[in-house]
Amino acid sequence: MNLDILELLNSTLGGPFIRQASSYLGESEDSTRAAVRSVGPAMLAGLMQQAAAPGGLTEIFRSLTDERVDSGIAGKLVAHFGNRGSLESLLNSGESLGGTLFGNRMGNVSNAISQVSGVRPNSALALLSMGVPLLFGVLKKYIVQNGLNPSGLAQLLLAQRRSLENSGLDRRITGALGFGNLSDLLAAVQTPGTTRAHAKVAPITRSGNRDWLPWTIAAGIALLGVLFFVNRTADRQELTTAQAPASASTKVYFAVGDASLHPRDRQRLASLAQSAKDRSLAITGYTDRTGDRDLNLELAKDRAYAVRDALVDAGVAEEKIVMDPPAFVTGADDDDEARRVEIAVQ
């Protein structure tokens, strides 16, 4: 199982990021959310486009593994909003890396995102500049953890075609990248490391079927790499995909200090939304009494909002969701129970 880059980006650029970004940029949460939904597919399309050019794959791999790329950025991204100097450094880094990703088209892409979402052009550029270091950081971490070389990166990017196709990337954004529509773009990036004209004569592997063995093995361990990357306690998750009975309760668990949803959580929340869309849902974030009380409460709220946003995105009417105040775990409850959000179907 390969890493789904778009799912990982969407889970990181979720509710807490959107709230902080909209406040910083002076944009509405709705328009910021719409812009963020375009940022991930636009970056992935730009990455695949650059990797498909002659010599592009090697250059992309070199940039991704550069020592200046922060492989731990996913856990720190929201915290940048609390430090102006750190945020400006992130934005500058994003604009610089954006040249590797988009060439001289970054301004065109950000303008297209502005048109699609309704945010101002400068806001779209800022969101794109925040997203590029995130994309590079998570890919660097995945590359290092799984021991990928440029050919391994090529296989990873090739596996993203279906996800990018399903993203429904707007024609204005594909136009900014130099293509009439998404189908034209996908046709031009059929194989990373080749252009459309070279696709028949420039295969990525050169030693026959033997080169597939390491990728077959890598496919088996990739899921473990992803789970390790996001530091989840997946075995504790108890979301149900069956029809939710009255007063049913489901739980979502989070990593330490993290308010982002794992892609599997999003899938299960989508199933819950389908089975309980006509009922009221009460959402409660939990925390413990250790550490800073205010920070713990704020983190519990951010986790609850992340779950709410995922349910709304999956089709639950926002007016049917009740956000209960954060609650403290007591007694014999362990640390994992203090890092949960509970959804009660009423």
DRENBA-109005 format. One record per residue (C-alpha): residue in three letters; z, y, x. Coordinates in nm, 2 decimals. Layout:
DRENBA-109005
site residu:ALA&w:Z&v:Y&u:X;
...
***
This chain:
DRENBA-109005
site residu:MET&w:0.00&v:0.00&u:0.00;
site residu:ASN&w:-0.11&v:0.33&u:0.15;
site residu:LEU&w:0.07&v:0.66&u:0.12;
site residu:ASP&w:-0.04&v:0.87&u:-0.18;
site residu:ILE&w:-0.05&v:1.21&u:-0.02;
site residu:LEU&w:-0.09&v:1.40&u:-0.34;
site residu:GLU&w:0.21&v:1.23&u:-0.51;
site residu:LEU&w:0.43&v:1.30&u:-0.21;
site residu:LEU&w:0.32&v:1.67&u:-0.20;
site residu:ASN&w:0.37&v:1.71&u:-0.58;
site residu:SER&w:0.72&v:1.56&u:-0.56;
site residu:THR&w:0.82&v:1.80&u:-0.27;
site residu:LEU&w:0.66&v:2.10&u:-0.43;
site residu:GLY&w:0.85&v:2.04&u:-0.76;
site residu:GLY&w:1.09&v:2.24&u:-0.97;
site residu:PRO&w:1.33&v:2.38&u:-0.70;
site residu:PHE&w:1.04&v:2.49&u:-0.49;
site residu:ILE&w:0.85&v:2.65&u:-0.78;
site residu:ARG&w:1.16&v:2.84&u:-0.90;
site residu:GLN&w:1.23&v:2.98&u:-0.55;
site residu:ALA&w:0.86&v:3.05&u:-0.48;
site residu:SER&w:0.81&v:3.23&u:-0.81;
site residu:SER&w:1.11&v:3.45&u:-0.75;
site residu:TYR&w:1.00&v:3.53&u:-0.40;
site residu:LEU&w:0.64&v:3.61&u:-0.50;
site residu:GLY&w:0.73&v:3.79&u:-0.82;
site residu:GLU&w:0.51&v:3.55&u:-1.02;
site residu:SER&w:0.60&v:3.36&u:-1.34;
site residu:GLU&w:0.71&v:3.00&u:-1.30;
site residu:ASP&w:0.42&v:2.88&u:-1.52;
site residu:SER&w:0.15&v:3.05&u:-1.30;
site residu:THR&w:0.33&v:2.94&u:-0.98;
site residu:ARG&w:0.33&v:2.59&u:-1.11;
site residu:ALA&w:-0.04&v:2.60&u:-1.19;
site residu:ALA&w:-0.11&v:2.74&u:-0.84;
site residu:VAL&w:0.10&v:2.47&u:-0.68;
site residu:ARG&w:-0.09&v:2.20&u:-0.87;
site residu:SER&w:-0.41&v:2.33&u:-0.71;
site residu:VAL&w:-0.27&v:2.37&u:-0.36;
site residu:GLY&w:-0.22&v:2.00&u:-0.30;
site residu:PRO&w:-0.57&v:1.88&u:-0.40;
site residu:ALA&w:-0.73&v:2.18&u:-0.22;
site residu:MET&w:-0.55&v:2.09&u:0.10;
site residu:LEU&w:-0.64&v:1.72&u:0.08;
site residu:ALA&w:-1.00&v:1.81&u:0.01;
site residu:GLY&w:-1.01&v:2.04&u:0.31;
site residu:LEU&w:-0.85&v:1.78&u:0.53;
site residu:MET&w:-1.10&v:1.51&u:0.43;
site residu:GLN&w:-1.39&v:1.75&u:0.47;
site residu:GLN&w:-1.28&v:1.84&u:0.83;
site residu:ALA&w:-1.21&v:1.48&u:0.92;
site residu:ALA&w:-1.56&v:1.38&u:0.80;
site residu:ALA&w:-1.73&v:1.62&u:1.04;
site residu:PRO&w:-1.85&v:1.49&u:1.38;
site residu:GLY&w:-1.55&v:1.51&u:1.61;
site residu:GLY&w:-1.34&v:1.63&u:1.32;
site residu:LEU&w:-1.12&v:1.32&u:1.29;
site residu:THR&w:-1.01&v:1.35&u:1.66;
site residu:GLU&w:-0.93&v:1.72&u:1.62;
site residu:ILE&w:-0.73&v:1.66&u:1.30;
site residu:PHE&w:-0.53&v:1.38&u:1.46;
site residu:ARG&w:-0.46&v:1.60&u:1.76;
site residu:SER&w:-0.34&v:1.88&u:1.54;
site residu:LEU&w:-0.13&v:1.66&u:1.32;
site residu:THR&w:0.06&v:1.51&u:1.62;
site residu:ASP&w:0.11&v:1.84&u:1.80;
site residu:GLU&w:0.47&v:1.89&u:1.90;
site residu:ARG&w:0.48&v:2.22&u:1.71;
site residu:VAL&w:0.43&v:2.04&u:1.38;
site residu:ASP&w:0.77&v:1.98&u:1.21;
site residu:SER&w:0.78&v:1.62&u:1.08;
site residu:GLY&w:1.11&v:1.69&u:0.89;
site residu:ILE&w:0.98&v:1.99&u:0.70;
site residu:ALA&w:0.99&v:1.82&u:0.36;
site residu:GLY&w:1.37&v:1.82&u:0.35;
site residu:LYS&w:1.39&v:2.19&u:0.47;
site residu:LEU&w:1.11&v:2.36&u:0.28;
site residu:VAL&w:1.32&v:2.51&u:0.00;
site residu:ALA&w:1.58&v:2.63&u:0.25;
site residu:HIS&w:1.33&v:2.86&u:0.41;
site residu:PHE&w:1.36&v:3.09&u:0.11;
site residu:GLY&w:1.71&v:3.17&u:0.22;
site residu:ASN&w:1.61&v:3.30&u:0.56;
site residu:ARG&w:1.34&v:3.57&u:0.57;
site residu:GLY&w:1.27&v:3.52&u:0.94;
site residu:SER&w:1.23&v:3.15&u:0.89;
site residu:LEU&w:1.00&v:3.20&u:0.59;
site residu:GLU&w:0.78&v:3.44&u:0.78;
site residu:SER&w:0.75&v:3.20&u:1.06;
site residu:LEU&w:0.65&v:2.92&u:0.82;
site residu:LEU&w:0.39&v:3.15&u:0.66;
site residu:ASN&w:0.24&v:3.24&u:1.00;
site residu:SER&w:0.24&v:2.87&u:1.10;
site residu:GLY&w:0.06&v:2.79&u:0.77;
site residu:GLU&w:-0.21&v:3.05&u:0.83;
site residu:SER&w:-0.27&v:2.92&u:1.18;
site residu:LEU&w:-0.29&v:2.56&u:1.08;
site residu:GLY&w:-0.50&v:2.66&u:0.78;
site residu:GLY&w:-0.78&v:2.74&u:1.02;
site residu:THR&w:-0.78&v:2.38&u:1.13;
site residu:LEU&w:-0.78&v:2.26&u:0.77;
site residu:PHE&w:-1.03&v:2.51&u:0.62;
site residu:GLY&w:-1.21&v:2.67&u:0.91;
site residu:ASN&w:-1.30&v:3.02&u:0.80;
site residu:ARG&w:-1.27&v:2.93&u:0.43;
site residu:MET&w:-0.90&v:2.97&u:0.38;
site residu:GLY&w:-0.93&v:3.31&u:0.22;
site residu:ASN&w:-1.20&v:3.18&u:-0.02;
site residu:VAL&w:-0.98&v:2.88&u:-0.11;
site residu:SER&w:-0.68&v:3.10&u:-0.18;
site residu:ASN&w:-0.89&v:3.34&u:-0.39;
site residu:ALA&w:-1.02&v:3.04&u:-0.59;
site residu:ILE&w:-0.66&v:2.92&u:-0.65;
site residu:SER&w:-0.57&v:3.27&u:-0.77;
site residu:GLN&w:-0.85&v:3.26&u:-1.02;
site residu:VAL&w:-0.76&v:2.91&u:-1.14;
site residu:SER&w:-0.38&v:2.98&u:-1.18;
site residu:GLY&w:-0.35&v:3.35&u:-1.26;
site residu:VAL&w:-0.13&v:3.43&u:-0.96;
site residu:ARG&w:-0.23&v:3.73&u:-0.74;
site residu:PRO&w:-0.45&v:3.65&u:-0.44;
site residu:ASN&w:-0.18&v:3.73&u:-0.19;
site residu:SER&w:0.06&v:3.49&u:-0.37;
site residu:ALA&w:-0.20&v:3.21&u:-0.37;
site residu:LEU&w:-0.25&v:3.26&u:0.01;
site residu:ALA&w:0.13&v:3.25&u:0.06;
site residu:LEU&w:0.16&v:2.92&u:-0.14;
site residu:LEU&w:-0.13&v:2.77&u:0.06;
site residu:SER&w:0.04&v:2.89&u:0.38;
site residu:MET&w:0.36&v:2.71&u:0.28;
site residu:GLY&w:0.18&v:2.40&u:0.18;
site residu:VAL&w:-0.03&v:2.35&u:0.49;
site residu:PRO&w:0.28&v:2.30&u:0.73;
site residu:LEU&w:0.42&v:2.06&u:0.47;
site residu:LEU&w:0.10&v:1.85&u:0.46;
site residu:PHE&w:0.09&v:1.84&u:0.84;
site residu:GLY&w:0.46&v:1.76&u:0.87;
site residu:VAL&w:0.46&v:1.46&u:0.62;
site residu:LEU&w:0.14&v:1.32&u:0.77;
site residu:LYS&w:0.28&v:1.35&u:1.13;
site residu:LYS&w:0.59&v:1.16&u:1.02;
site residu:TYR&w:0.39&v:0.89&u:0.85;
site residu:ILE&w:0.16&v:0.86&u:1.15;
site residu:VAL&w:0.46&v:0.83&u:1.39;
site residu:GLN&w:0.65&v:0.58&u:1.18;
site residu:ASN&w:0.35&v:0.35&u:1.13;
site residu:GLY&w:0.20&v:0.39&u:1.47;
site residu:LEU&w:-0.13&v:0.51&u:1.35;
site residu:ASN&w:-0.42&v:0.61&u:1.58;
site residu:PRO&w:-0.72&v:0.81&u:1.47;
site residu:SER&w:-0.88&v:0.50&u:1.31;
site residu:GLY&w:-0.56&v:0.44&u:1.12;
site residu:LEU&w:-0.57&v:0.80&u:1.00;
site residu:ALA&w:-0.93&v:0.75&u:0.89;
site residu:GLN&w:-0.83&v:0.45&u:0.68;
site residu:LEU&w:-0.54&v:0.65&u:0.53;
site residu:LEU&w:-0.77&v:0.94&u:0.43;
site residu:LEU&w:-1.03&v:0.70&u:0.29;
site residu:ALA&w:-0.76&v:0.56&u:0.06;
site residu:GLN&w:-0.70&v:0.91&u:-0.09;
site residu:ARG&w:-1.04&v:0.93&u:-0.25;
site residu:ARG&w:-0.93&v:0.79&u:-0.59;
site residu:SER&w:-0.62&v:1.02&u:-0.60;
site residu:LEU&w:-0.84&v:1.33&u:-0.52;
site residu:GLU&w:-1.09&v:1.22&u:-0.78;
site residu:ASN&w:-0.82&v:1.20&u:-1.04;
site residu:SER&w:-0.69&v:1.54&u:-0.95;
site residu:GLY&w:-0.97&v:1.71&u:-1.14;
site residu:LEU&w:-1.01&v:1.98&u:-0.87;
site residu:ASP&w:-1.15&v:2.29&u:-1.03;
site residu:ARG&w:-1.52&v:2.38&u:-0.95;
site residu:ARG&w:-1.41&v:2.72&u:-0.82;
site residu:ILE&w:-1.21&v:2.55&u:-0.55;
site residu:THR&w:-1.47&v:2.30&u:-0.45;
site residu:GLY&w:-1.72&v:2.59&u:-0.45;
site residu:ALA&w:-1.49&v:2.78&u:-0.20;
site residu:LEU&w:-1.51&v:2.47&u:0.02;
site residu:GLY&w:-1.89&v:2.48&u:0.00;
site residu:PHE&w:-1.96&v:2.21&u:-0.27;
site residu:GLY&w:-2.09&v:2.25&u:-0.62;
site residu:ASN&w:-1.83&v:2.01&u:-0.77;
site residu:LEU&w:-1.58&v:1.75&u:-0.68;
site residu:SER&w:-1.84&v:1.47&u:-0.70;
site residu:ASP&w:-2.05&v:1.64&u:-0.43;
site residu:LEU&w:-1.74&v:1.68&u:-0.21;
site residu:LEU&w:-1.64&v:1.32&u:-0.24;
site residu:ALA&w:-2.00&v:1.21&u:-0.17;
site residu:ALA&w:-1.98&v:1.41&u:0.16;
site residu:VAL&w:-1.65&v:1.25&u:0.27;
site residu:GLN&w:-1.73&v:0.89&u:0.20;
site residu:THR&w:-1.61&v:0.79&u:0.54;
site residu:PRO&w:-1.38&v:1.00&u:0.76;
site residu:GLY&w:-1.54&v:1.07&u:1.09;
site residu:THR&w:-1.89&v:1.09&u:0.95;
site residu:THR&w:-2.10&v:1.34&u:0.77;
site residu:ARG&w:-2.32&v:1.25&u:0.47;
site residu:ALA&w:-2.62&v:1.23&u:0.71;
site residu:HIS&w:-2.44&v:1.00&u:0.95;
site residu:ALA&w:-2.25&v:0.78&u:0.71;
site residu:LYS&w:-2.49&v:0.49&u:0.76;
site residu:VAL&w:-2.48&v:0.48&u:1.13;
site residu:ALA&w:-2.13&v:0.59&u:1.23;
site residu:PRO&w:-1.88&v:0.33&u:1.12;
site residu:ILE&w:-1.52&v:0.39&u:1.21;
site residu:THR&w:-1.45&v:0.04&u:1.34;
site residu:ARG&w:-1.66&v:-0.13&u:1.61;
site residu:SER&w:-1.52&v:-0.47&u:1.68;
site residu:GLY&w:-1.60&v:-0.65&u:1.35;
site residu:ASN&w:-1.34&v:-0.81&u:1.13;
site residu:ARG&w:-1.08&v:-0.82&u:1.40;
site residu:ASP&w:-1.00&v:-0.45&u:1.35;
site residu:TRP&w:-0.90&v:-0.52&u:0.99;
site residu:LEU&w:-0.61&v:-0.73&u:1.09;
site residu:PRO&w:-0.38&v:-0.44&u:1.20;
site residu:TRP&w:-0.47&v:-0.25&u:0.89;
site residu:THR&w:-0.40&v:-0.55&u:0.67;
site residu:ILE&w:-0.06&v:-0.57&u:0.83;
site residu:ALA&w:-0.01&v:-0.20&u:0.80;
site residu:ALA&w:-0.09&v:-0.21&u:0.43;
site residu:GLY&w:0.20&v:-0.46&u:0.39;
site residu:ILE&w:0.45&v:-0.23&u:0.57;
site residu:ALA&w:0.33&v:0.10&u:0.45;
site residu:LEU&w:0.55&v:0.10&u:0.14;
site residu:LEU&w:0.85&v:0.05&u:0.36;
site residu:GLY&w:0.74&v:0.35&u:0.57;
site residu:VAL&w:0.71&v:0.57&u:0.26;
site residu:LEU&w:1.05&v:0.46&u:0.13;
site residu:PHE&w:1.21&v:0.52&u:0.47;
site residu:PHE&w:1.04&v:0.86&u:0.49;
site residu:VAL&w:1.19&v:0.99&u:0.17;
site residu:ASN&w:1.53&v:0.81&u:0.23;
site residu:ARG&w:1.57&v:0.68&u:-0.12;
site residu:THR&w:1.81&v:0.44&u:-0.28;
site residu:ALA&w:1.53&v:0.28&u:-0.48;
site residu:ASP&w:1.73&v:-0.03&u:-0.56;
site residu:ARG&w:1.97&v:0.18&u:-0.76;
site residu:GLN&w:1.72&v:0.32&u:-1.00;
site residu:GLU&w:1.76&v:0.21&u:-1.35;
site residu:LEU&w:1.49&v:0.39&u:-1.55;
site residu:THR&w:1.35&v:0.18&u:-1.82;
site residu:THR&w:0.99&v:0.16&u:-1.93;
site residu:ALA&w:1.05&v:-0.01&u:-2.26;
site residu:GLN&w:1.09&v:0.17&u:-2.59;
site residu:ALA&w:1.41&v:0.37&u:-2.56;
site residu:PRO&w:1.67&v:0.28&u:-2.82;
site residu:ALA&w:1.89&v:0.54&u:-2.98;
site residu:SER&w:2.16&v:0.68&u:-2.74;
site residu:ALA&w:2.00&v:0.50&u:-2.44;
site residu:SER&w:2.08&v:0.64&u:-2.10;
site residu:THR&w:1.87&v:0.63&u:-1.78;
site residu:LYS&w:1.95&v:0.75&u:-1.43;
site residu:VAL&w:1.75&v:0.90&u:-1.14;
site residu:TYR&w:1.91&v:0.89&u:-0.79;
site residu:PHE&w:1.84&v:1.14&u:-0.51;
site residu:ALA&w:1.87&v:1.14&u:-0.13;
site residu:VAL&w:2.15&v:1.34&u:0.04;
site residu:GLY&w:2.09&v:1.71&u:0.00;
site residu:ASP&w:1.75&v:1.65&u:-0.17;
site residu:ALA&w:1.63&v:1.76&u:-0.51;
site residu:SER&w:1.28&v:1.62&u:-0.49;
site residu:LEU&w:1.16&v:1.33&u:-0.71;
site residu:HIS&w:1.02&v:1.01&u:-0.56;
site residu:PRO&w:0.67&v:0.93&u:-0.69;
site residu:ARG&w:0.81&v:0.61&u:-0.85;
site residu:ASP&w:1.06&v:0.82&u:-1.03;
site residu:ARG&w:0.78&v:1.03&u:-1.17;
site residu:GLN&w:0.60&v:0.72&u:-1.29;
site residu:ARG&w:0.90&v:0.59&u:-1.47;
site residu:LEU&w:0.99&v:0.93&u:-1.62;
site residu:ALA&w:0.63&v:0.94&u:-1.75;
site residu:SER&w:0.69&v:0.60&u:-1.92;
site residu:LEU&w:1.02&v:0.73&u:-2.06;
site residu:ALA&w:0.85&v:1.04&u:-2.19;
site residu:GLN&w:0.60&v:0.83&u:-2.38;
site residu:SER&w:0.86&v:0.61&u:-2.54;
site residu:ALA&w:1.10&v:0.89&u:-2.63;
site residu:LYS&w:0.87&v:1.19&u:-2.68;
site residu:ASP&w:0.98&v:1.24&u:-3.04;
site residu:ARG&w:1.35&v:1.23&u:-2.96;
site residu:SER&w:1.59&v:1.48&u:-2.81;
site residu:LEU&w:1.69&v:1.43&u:-2.45;
site residu:ALA&w:2.01&v:1.55&u:-2.28;
site residu:ILE&w:2.00&v:1.59&u:-1.90;
site residu:THR&w:2.30&v:1.61&u:-1.68;
site residu:GLY&w:2.32&v:1.65&u:-1.30;
site residu:TYR&w:2.62&v:1.50&u:-1.13;
site residu:THR&w:2.80&v:1.60&u:-0.81;
site residu:ASP&w:3.13&v:1.52&u:-0.64;
site residu:ARG&w:3.42&v:1.74&u:-0.55;
site residu:THR&w:3.38&v:1.72&u:-0.17;
site residu:GLY&w:3.22&v:2.00&u:0.03;
site residu:ASP&w:3.12&v:2.34&u:-0.10;
site residu:ARG&w:3.16&v:2.34&u:-0.48;
site residu:ASP&w:2.90&v:2.61&u:-0.55;
site residu:LEU&w:2.64&v:2.45&u:-0.33;
site residu:ASN&w:2.71&v:2.11&u:-0.50;
site residu:LEU&w:2.67&v:2.26&u:-0.84;
site residu:GLU&w:2.35&v:2.43&u:-0.75;
site residu:LEU&w:2.20&v:2.11&u:-0.61;
site residu:ALA&w:2.30&v:1.92&u:-0.92;
site residu:LYS&w:2.12&v:2.19&u:-1.13;
site residu:ASP&w:1.81&v:2.17&u:-0.91;
site residu:ARG&w:1.80&v:1.79&u:-0.95;
site residu:ALA&w:1.84&v:1.82&u:-1.33;
site residu:TYR&w:1.56&v:2.08&u:-1.34;
site residu:ALA&w:1.33&v:1.86&u:-1.13;
site residu:VAL&w:1.38&v:1.58&u:-1.39;
site residu:ARG&w:1.32&v:1.82&u:-1.68;
site residu:ASP&w:1.00&v:1.95&u:-1.52;
site residu:ALA&w:0.87&v:1.60&u:-1.47;
site residu:LEU&w:0.94&v:1.51&u:-1.83;
site residu:VAL&w:0.77&v:1.83&u:-1.96;
site residu:ASP&w:0.47&v:1.75&u:-1.74;
site residu:ALA&w:0.46&v:1.41&u:-1.89;
site residu:GLY&w:0.44&v:1.54&u:-2.24;
site residu:VAL&w:0.80&v:1.60&u:-2.37;
site residu:ALA&w:0.83&v:1.93&u:-2.56;
site residu:GLU&w:1.07&v:2.15&u:-2.36;
site residu:GLU&w:1.26&v:2.25&u:-2.68;
site residu:LYS&w:1.36&v:1.88&u:-2.72;
site residu:ILE&w:1.54&v:1.88&u:-2.39;
site residu:VAL&w:1.90&v:1.99&u:-2.36;
site residu:MET&w:2.03&v:2.09&u:-2.02;
site residu:ASP&w:2.40&v:2.00&u:-2.00;
site residu:PRO&w:2.62&v:2.16&u:-1.74;
site residu:PRO&w:2.67&v:1.97&u:-1.41;
site residu:ALA&w:2.94&v:1.71&u:-1.42;
site residu:PHE&w:3.17&v:1.58&u:-1.15;
site residu:VAL&w:3.20&v:1.21&u:-1.07;
site residu:THR&w:3.56&v:1.08&u:-1.07;
site residu:GLY&w:3.77&v:0.77&u:-0.99;
site residu:ALA&w:3.59&v:0.48&u:-0.82;
site residu:ASP&w:3.24&v:0.63&u:-0.84;
site residu:ASP&w:3.06&v:0.61&u:-0.51;
site residu:ASP&w:2.85&v:0.87&u:-0.33;
site residu:ASP&w:2.52&v:0.75&u:-0.49;
site residu:GLU&w:2.66&v:0.81&u:-0.83;
site residu:ALA&w:2.73&v:1.17&u:-0.72;
site residu:ARG&w:2.36&v:1.21&u:-0.64;
site residu:ARG&w:2.22&v:1.13&u:-0.98;
site residu:VAL&w:2.08&v:1.28&u:-1.29;
site residu:GLU&w:2.14&v:1.11&u:-1.62;
site residu:ILE&w:1.90&v:1.13&u:-1.92;
site residu:ALA&w:2.05&v:1.05&u:-2.26;
site residu:VAL&w:1.80&v:0.97&u:-2.53;
site residu:GLN&w:1.95&v:1.09&u:-2.86;
***
